Amino acid sequence: MTNSEPLIKLEDVSLAHNVGKENEVWALKNINVEIYPQEHIIFFGPSGCGKSSLLNTIAGLERPTEGSIVVDGENLSTISKKNLITFHQKSIGMIFQAYFLIPHLTARDNIILPQLFAKWSRKKRNEQTKKLMDRFGITAFQKRRPAMLSGGQQQRVAIARALANDPLVLLADEPAGNLDSDNTHIVLDLLSQFKQEDKKTIIHVTHDSQQLHYANRVFYMKDGKITKIVINPKPGVVRREEITEFELLEQAHPYLKESEVTSKILLNRIMFPVGLETQQRIEQAINKYLEREIDEEELLYLLDQKPIDLYKQTAQELAKDIIGFTRQLRQAGDTKGTDIKKTAEEKAASIRGYLLDNYSGILSIEQVWRLENIIAKRIDDKITAHGMQDLLDLPYKRGGVGLNRRTSINFRRDIEVILVKKG
């Protein structure tokens, strides 16, 4: 990998919004990255850490405030608008979480569109489009518009469109963010296939630690900076049984140090020596019981049968402990007003993540924390819906988040809808 020249090189890249203004915020800070041909790279981190901004700078959609970006020989810091268009047509394909298909065009026409802009001949367009539709199993619904397609079908059309001009680099922004687990595996397996068979360079961003083993290298991000780089010795699609206990725990707790992950393994083996995968299945069964998806009898059945398959006595004792402890928690919740499913802070973090995943603007870390704190107050009924909206709209220096009026109204509406649904 390191014997070749980097295909993409970022040197001291920083990206700021509203430079020189009161609401100036730095989305990226001093990023230095080299990416080599046919690598699969993941930028990993929580919402608001800068990973999508970094992807946009590599795509040429945003120019860096400082530093330089060279992709396939083109310096995107100084490139002209005309040459940037040509660069996009020959070098970059993009896959988005929200698909961004043209709603009034058919699936086939959405795929053809990039080829039209690149002025491909009719014959070449038809051949390439047919090949892509056949490859991704979308030929049968090529005449359907996006609204008539499932989420998985829309994403396959979007992937075909990204590959329409046979780009060198494929950029994927949370490509499985709107998909169920089955379609998630399909999309991630396709990305690996593009790297192995099509010789593409893959760069994708995600907040899902379960995807990290697909990459050659993982760049961990926080507050606009790269905090850690992890090399995966066996990248790509692997069977779950081939992943070590350490790797599973590292995926579940990606920001822990190696010694902390090892400590968890030792504690697990001392306290509950049945293997990490069995522990995770037990946790899933407990969660179903807590969520009232199963009753006490079904809980015992899950613990006693495959794939958990504990000894019957062990399963009975564990079920008894779970049921007893859950009753105590529910009784405490009745008297103290607590929720055993999630604390207000956890709920607020979840809602904040949803809002920012669907928000096109940029917030500082301080604004994100303020937003989460205000949502938590609303969950605890310490403020009204309109009081929350006023705080969202209020300038940051006066104790608010500093959103514009339209955004604060939309956020209030979305938060109230989520709270009603979650009860």
Residue pairs with C-beta under 8 A, 6 or more apart in sequence:
1 36
1 39
1 216
2 36
4 36
4 37
5 36
6 34
6 35
6 36
7 35
7 36
7 37
7 71
7 72
7 168
7 169
7 201
8 33
8 34
8 35
8 58
8 69
8 70
8 71
8 72
8 169
8 201
8 203
9 33
9 34
9 35
9 68
9 69
9 70
10 31
10 32
10 33
10 34
10 57
10 58
10 67
10 68
10 69
11 32
11 67
11 68
11 69
12 30
12 31
12 32
12 66
12 67
12 68
13 28
13 30
13 31
13 32
13 54
13 57
13 64
13 66
13 67
13 68
13 69
14 26
14 28
14 29
14 30
14 31
14 64
14 65
14 66
14 67
15 26
15 27
15 28
15 50
15 53
15 54
15 57
15 62
15 64
15 65
15 224
16 24
16 25
16 26
16 27
16 65
17 24
17 25
17 27
17 362
18 24
18 25
19 65
23 396
23 402
25 362
25 363
25 364
25 367
26 65
26 224
27 50
27 53
27 224
27 362
28 50
28 53
28 54
28 57
28 64
28 224
28 225
29 223
29 224
29 225
30 67
30 225
31 54
31 67
31 225
31 226
32 226
33 219
33 226
35 41
35 201
35 203
36 201
37 168
37 199
37 201
38 195
38 199
38 200
38 201
39 195
39 201
39 202
39 216
39 217
40 191
40 192
40 195
40 201
40 202
40 203
40 204
40 214
40 215
40 216
40 235
40 236
41 201
41 202
41 203
41 204
41 215
41 216
41 217
41 218
41 219
42 203
42 204
42 205
42 206
42 211
42 212
42 214
42 215
42 217
42 218
42 219
43 51
43 54
43 55
43 203
43 204
43 205
43 206
43 219
43 221
44 51
44 205
44 206
44 207
44 209
44 212
44 218
44 219
44 220
44 221
44 254
45 51
45 207
45 220
45 221
45 222
46 207
46 222
46 353
47 207
47 352
47 353
47 356
47 357
47 368
48 356
48 363
48 365
48 368
49 221
49 222
49 223
49 224
50 221
50 223
50 224
50 225
51 205
51 221
52 173
52 174
52 205
53 62
53 224
53 362
54 205
54 221
55 171
55 173
55 203
55 205
56 62
57 63
57 64
57 69
57 76
58 69
58 71
58 76
58 169
58 171
58 203
59 88
59 92
59 94
59 171
60 69
60 71
60 76
60 79
60 84
60 87
60 88
60 92
63 76
63 77
64 77
67 77
68 75
68 77
68 78
69 75
69 76
69 77
70 76
71 87
71 91
71 92
71 169
72 87
72 91
72 168
72 169
74 83
74 87
74 91
76 84
76 87
79 87
89 114
89 117
89 118
89 165
90 118
90 165
90 167
90 168
91 167
91 168
91 169
92 167
92 168
92 169
92 171
93 161
93 162
93 163
93 164
93 165
93 167
93 169
93 170
93 171
94 162
94 170
94 171
94 172
94 173
95 155
95 158
95 159
95 162
95 170
95 171
95 172
95 173
95 175
95 204
96 158
96 173
96 174
96 175
97 173
97 174
97 175
97 177
97 178
97 357
98 178
99 146
99 154
99 155
99 157
99 158
99 178
100 158
101 107
101 110
101 146
101 154
101 157
101 158
101 161
102 109
102 110
102 113
102 146
103 145
103 146
103 147
104 145
105 113
105 145
106 142
106 143
106 144
106 145
107 133
107 138
107 141
107 142
107 143
107 144
107 145
107 146
107 149
107 153
107 157
108 129
108 133
108 142
108 143
110 146
110 157
110 158
110 161
111 129
111 132
111 133
111 157
111 160
111 161
111 164
112 125
112 129
112 164
113 161
113 164
114 161
114 164
114 165
115 124
115 125
115 128
115 129
115 164
115 165
116 125
118 165
120 128
120 165
128 164
128 166
129 160
129 164
130 139
132 160
132 163
132 164
133 139
133 142
133 160
135 160
136 156
136 157
136 159
136 160
136 190
137 156
138 153
138 156
138 157
138 160
141 148
141 149
141 153
146 154
146 157
149 157
151 178
151 179
151 180
151 183
152 179
152 180
152 182
152 183
152 186
155 175
155 176
155 178
155 179
155 183
155 187
159 175
159 187
159 190
162 170
163 170
163 194
163 198
167 200
168 200
168 201
169 200
169 201
169 202
169 203
170 191
170 194
170 200
170 201
170 202
170 203
171 203
171 204
172 191
172 202
172 203
172 204
172 205
173 204
173 205
174 204
174 205
174 206
174 207
174 357
175 187
175 188
175 191
175 204
176 183
176 184
176 187
176 188
176 206
176 208
176 211
177 206
177 357
179 187
188 211
188 214
188 237
189 237
191 202
191 204
191 214
192 214
192 235
192 236
192 237
194 200
194 202
195 201
195 202
195 236
196 236
204 211
206 212
207 353
209 251
209 252
209 254
210 251
212 218
212 230
212 232
212 251
212 254
213 232
213 234
213 235
213 236
213 238
213 243
213 247
213 251
214 235
214 236
214 237
215 232
215 235
216 231
216 232
216 235
217 229
217 230
217 231
217 232
218 229
218 230
218 232
219 226
219 228
219 229
220 226
220 227
220 228
220 229
220 230
220 254
220 255
221 227
223 365
234 242
240 277
243 251
245 265
245 275
245 276
246 261
246 262
246 265
248 276
248 277
248 280
249 261
249 264
249 265
249 276
250 256
250 261
253 260
253 261
253 264
256 264
265 276
268 276
268 279
272 279
274 282
274 310
278 307
278 308
281 307
281 308
282 303
282 308
282 318
285 294
285 299
285 302
285 303
285 308
286 299
286 322
288 294
288 299
288 302
289 295
289 296
289 298
289 299
289 322
289 323
289 326
290 326
290 340
290 341
291 341
294 302
296 319
296 323
299 319
299 322
299 323
300 315
300 316
300 319
302 308
303 310
303 315
303 318
303 319
304 310
304 312
304 315
304 316
308 315
310 318
326 340
329 338
329 340
330 340
332 338
333 339
333 340
339 347
342 350
344 376
344 379
344 380
345 372
345 376
347 375
347 376
347 379
347 422
348 372
348 373
348 375
348 376
348 379
349 372
351 375
351 415
351 418
352 368
352 371
352 372
352 375
354 414
354 418
355 371
355 411
355 414
355 415
356 363
356 368
359 407
361 407
363 371
363 401
366 396
367 396
367 401
367 402
370 396
370 400
370 401
371 392
371 401
371 411
374 383
374 388
374 391
374 392
374 401
375 388
375 415
377 383
377 388
378 385
378 388
378 415
378 419
379 419
383 391
385 412
385 415
385 416
386 412
388 412
388 415
389 408
389 409
389 411
389 412
390 400
390 408
391 399
391 400
391 401
392 400
392 401
392 403
392 407
392 408
392 411
392 412
393 400
393 401
393 403
393 404
393 405
393 408
394 400
394 401
394 402
395 402
396 402
401 408
403 411
